[in-house]
Amino acid sequence: MKNKYICKKCNKFVASRSDDGEININPKSKKISLKGKEFRIVCKCGENNSVKIV
């Protein structure tokens, strides 16, 4: 399980996950949505990133 999520396009911080399962999302993201067990986060550069809850 990843602990830090970085945008593939611009290499900026998108989200992080702590050991107790808490997810911290960059507040500068354009759009954050939840679909089932997956967060979809749109970075400032426009790239879609996803974080799955396991």
Beta strands, then each sheet from edge to edge (+ up, - down):
strand 1: 4-6
strand 2: 13-17
strand 3: 23-25
strand 4: 31-35
strand 5: 38-42
strand 6: 48-52
sheet 1: 1+ 2- 3+
sheet 2: 4+ 5- 6+
end
